[in-house]
Amino acid sequence: MIHTALRRKIGSLCPVTDEIFHTLNRHFNPLSLSVNQILISAEQVPDRIFFIQKGLLRGYYMGEKETVTTWFAGPDQFIIPNNFFSQESCNEYIQSLEDCSLLSISHHSCLKMSLESNDIAKIFFKLLEEKQLLSDARERMLRIPNAEKRYLSMVKLMPVVHQNVKDDTLASYMNVTRRHLERIKIKTSRK
């Protein structure tokens, strides 16, 4: 089965021939998650990379008193769990926030194809680079000292998250309390 969204995403990272894409595409398998399902737990060694066709996922870890959300990902995004390539425990949880339709590819397939094809290895390097850029963007957002400006920046960059994520989860992502987030939402809605 040809996954057109997957083809489009990979093509946006780097140009690939149809032959290379078909080689890669053969190794992706469909996976469905229901809302609030844990895809990966912190103690687990991650053995798959995921491509989101539909739905919303979040990554989080257990803080001292509550969970701390570190990222969100939606349609047409790849998820490379922490420590995927080193094959150590993940150190984060990945949870579905909506019913999700995913494609997944195994660690074994990724390594095997990367060794056989420089073009496929380049795709995985580009995916790692994209993961780093998204992490850097969150870090920049968290460095905005004013919580209201931080919120407005997040809304601009991720409108689907702002609309579809519960306030307590969004507050943990923004590093504010839920009450403070509610006040910010009320204040910004008046403007």
Salt bridges, closest charged atoms under 4 A:
ASP18 OD1 - ARG7 NH2 2.81
GLU116 OE2 - LYS112 NZ 3.11
GLU129 OE1 - LYS126 NZ 3.72
GLU130 OE2 - LYS9 NZ 2.59
GLU139 OE2 - ARG143 NH2 2.84
GLU148 OE1 - LYS187 NZ 3.08
GLU148 OE2 - LYS191 NZ 2.67
ASP167 OD1 - LYS185 NZ 2.52
GLU182 OE2 - ARG178 NE 2.92
